[in-house]
Amino acid sequence: MTYILETDRLTLREFSLEDAPFIIELVNSPGWLQYIGDKNIQTQDQARFYLTNGPLKSYEQHGYGPSLVARKEDQKPIGLCGIINRENLDTPDIGFALLPDFMGKGYGYEIASATLAYAQNQLKLTKISAITMPYNKNSIQLLEKIGLVFRKTFSFPGNKEKLLLYSN
């Protein structure tokens, strides 16, 4: 396992194929489905395919990507956070998602602020963006709390859904 960083209560490490059961749980959680969308991942094989062609591919191509957030005390997976390169964005963006039982405990701020600092200090990424749905109030608050500023409303090509773009 490749550990990326740790905070007072959390660790951030690269995903592995052994994390397939956790991916199934996370991507089918209510918040993920509402704010990110249904990835149609129901089986171990689908989860491994997602990991191989998402996070693992990103690590290989860019040296970073979405990573597993775990509680330091017991290494229980609670979410994901990381820097992502998207074809339709000019700059890498920070993304995060937590299982419902771990929301509202300060974990989101703790891992997102540490990940942003890591991206700037270790990865030397000077410009970081983030995208969120206009109705995802918790995400908006967190993005602003870690110092990102609203820049514009936009849609990805071929998608009518309005998104908010934040950046540092």
C-alpha positions as a printed NumPy array, in Angstrom:
array([[  0.   ,   0.   ,   0.   ],
       [  1.22 ,   3.451,  -0.866],
       [  0.383,   6.011,   1.793],
       [  0.121,   9.596,   0.6  ],
       [ -0.478,  11.573,   3.768],
       [ -1.909,  11.448,   7.229],
       [ -3.712,  13.928,   9.45 ],
       [ -4.539,  13.782,  13.142],
       [ -7.37 ,  11.305,  12.557],
       [ -7.085,  10.104,   8.961],
       [ -4.814,   8.494,   6.404],
       [ -4.924,   8.879,   2.639],
       [ -3.553,   6.007,   0.576],
       [ -3.712,   4.8  ,  -2.985],
       [ -6.529,   2.446,  -3.867],
       [ -5.788,  -1.183,  -4.717],
       [ -7.965,  -3.839,  -6.334],
       [ -8.607,  -5.241,  -2.849],
       [-10.687,  -2.107,  -2.173],
       [-13.437,  -3.279,  -4.562],
       [-15.966,  -4.036,  -1.764],
       [-15.511,  -0.544,  -0.329],
       [-15.957,   1.037,  -3.777],
       [-19.283,  -0.777,  -4.176],
       [-20.429,   0.628,  -0.832],
       [-19.219,   4.179,  -1.524],
       [-20.511,   4.639,  -5.078],
       [-23.933,   3.316,  -4.09 ],
       [-24.28 ,   5.556,  -1.029],
       [-27.073,   8.166,  -1.15 ],
       [-24.753,  11.185,  -1.345],
       [-22.687,   9.714,  -4.165],
       [-25.783,   8.814,  -6.176],
       [-27.335,  12.258,  -5.631],
       [-24.309,  14.473,  -6.226],
       [-21.953,  12.435,  -8.395],
       [-24.245,  10.   , -10.174],
       [-24.833,   6.298, -10.64 ],
       [-21.658,   4.616, -11.898],
       [-23.514,   1.299, -12.319],
       [-21.062,  -0.54 , -10.076],
       [-22.775,  -3.456,  -8.352],
       [-20.281,  -6.327,  -8.546],
       [-16.67 ,  -6.98 ,  -7.537],
       [-15.693,  -7.188, -11.215],
       [-17.312,  -3.823, -11.978],
       [-15.581,  -2.262,  -8.966],
       [-12.192,  -3.657, -10.007],
       [-12.772,  -2.335, -13.548],
       [-13.581,   1.106, -12.095],
       [-10.45 ,   1.032,  -9.921],
       [ -8.22 ,  -0.151, -12.786],
       [ -9.481,   2.433, -15.268],
       [ -9.926,   5.277, -12.774],
       [ -7.675,   5.698,  -9.747],
       [ -4.988,   3.132, -10.669],
       [ -4.679,   4.49 , -14.206],
       [ -4.467,   8.043, -12.846],
       [ -1.621,   7.111, -10.469],
       [  0.273,   5.625, -13.403],
       [ -0.357,   8.547, -15.785],
       [ -0.16 ,  11.535, -13.421],
       [  1.37 ,  10.344, -10.165],
       [ -1.832,  11.134,  -8.26 ],
       [ -5.56 ,  10.43 ,  -8.328],
       [ -8.586,   9.661,  -6.182],
       [ -7.382,   7.9  ,  -3.039],
       [ -8.857,   6.033,  -0.099],
       [ -9.56 ,   7.93 ,   3.118],
       [ -9.367,   5.771,   6.259],
       [ -9.601,   6.433,   9.968],
       [ -6.108,   6.311,  11.397],
       [ -7.179,   4.469,  14.57 ],
       [ -8.462,   1.338,  12.802],
       [ -7.821,   1.929,   9.063],
       [-11.566,   1.678,   8.378],
       [-12.258,   3.08 ,   4.887],
       [-14.606,   6.059,   5.15 ],
       [-14.351,   7.8  ,   1.779],
       [-12.174,   9.045,  -1.01 ],
       [-10.305,  12.247,  -1.697],
       [ -7.749,  13.216,  -4.268],
       [ -6.599,  15.285,  -7.172],
       [ -8.132,  14.358, -10.511],
       [ -7.267,  15.298, -14.098],
       [-10.418,  15.658, -16.185],
       [-10.403,  15.993, -19.959],
       [-12.839,  18.908, -19.832],
       [-11.033,  21.   , -17.193],
       [ -7.898,  23.073, -17.723],
       [ -6.553,  22.386, -14.234],
       [ -6.497,  19.372, -11.919],
       [ -9.394,  19.349,  -9.488],
       [ -9.899,  18.128,  -5.961],
       [-12.683,  15.653,  -5.335],
       [-14.002,  14.039,  -2.183],
       [-16.81 ,  11.802,  -0.949],
       [-17.51 ,  10.225,   2.427],
       [-19.826,   7.467,   3.558],
       [-22.916,   8.91 ,   5.301],
       [-21.902,   7.691,   8.78 ],
       [-18.745,   9.811,   8.608],
       [-20.224,  13.101,   7.448],
       [-20.598,  16.006,   9.847],
       [-17.57 ,  15.016,  11.944],
       [-14.993,  17.341,  10.371],
       [-13.397,  14.54 ,   8.342],
       [-14.176,  16.226,   5.011],
       [-12.392,  19.432,   5.948],
       [ -9.514,  17.547,   7.547],
       [ -8.739,  15.422,   4.492],
       [ -9.606,  18.007,   1.811],
       [ -7.41 ,  20.71 ,   3.359],
       [ -4.513,  18.249,   3.775],
       [ -4.943,  17.005,   0.189],
       [ -4.972,  20.562,  -1.161],
       [ -1.783,  21.367,   0.782],
       [ -0.183,  18.144,  -0.506],
       [ -1.107,  19.036,  -4.101],
       [  0.425,  22.482,  -3.765],
       [  3.518,  21.614,  -1.713],
       [  4.498,  18.099,  -2.836],
       [  2.978,  17.853,  -6.314],
       [  3.78 ,  21.526,  -7.063],
       [  0.351,  22.119,  -8.598],
       [ -0.213,  25.861,  -8.418],
       [ -3.784,  25.918,  -9.722],
       [ -6.405,  23.551,  -8.287],
       [-10.076,  23.626,  -9.179],
       [-13.167,  21.839,  -7.925],
       [-16.617,  21.203,  -9.336],
       [-19.894,  20.659,  -7.561],
       [-23.621,  20.73 ,  -8.109],
       [-25.309,  24.063,  -7.299],
       [-27.553,  22.33 ,  -4.754],
       [-24.723,  20.492,  -2.931],
       [-24.533,  22.98 ,  -0.059],
       [-22.172,  20.865,   2.076],
       [-19.653,  20.595,  -0.755],
       [-19.886,  24.323,  -1.48 ],
       [-19.237,  25.137,   2.185],
       [-16.265,  22.774,   2.309],
       [-14.731,  24.157,  -0.896],
       [-14.982,  27.682,   0.473],
       [-13.62 ,  26.592,   3.863],
       [-10.46 ,  25.161,   2.244],
       [ -9.939,  28.462,   0.432],
       [-11.364,  27.849,  -3.02 ],
       [-13.371,  30.633,  -4.648],
       [-16.419,  30.385,  -6.936],
       [-15.426,  31.234, -10.52 ],
       [-18.336,  30.346, -12.811],
       [-21.296,  28.142, -13.647],
       [-20.718,  25.797, -16.581],
       [-21.689,  22.484, -18.167],
       [-19.497,  19.759, -19.584],
       [-19.881,  19.306, -23.356],
       [-22.859,  17.093, -24.153],
       [-24.341,  17.484, -20.673],
       [-26.972,  20.063, -19.747],
       [-26.377,  19.728, -15.988],
       [-25.126,  23.003, -14.521],
       [-22.008,  22.766, -12.353],
       [-20.179,  25.281, -10.205],
       [-16.455,  25.752, -10.771],
       [-14.247,  26.766,  -7.857],
       [-10.488,  27.334,  -7.83 ],
       [ -7.702,  28.796,  -5.749]])
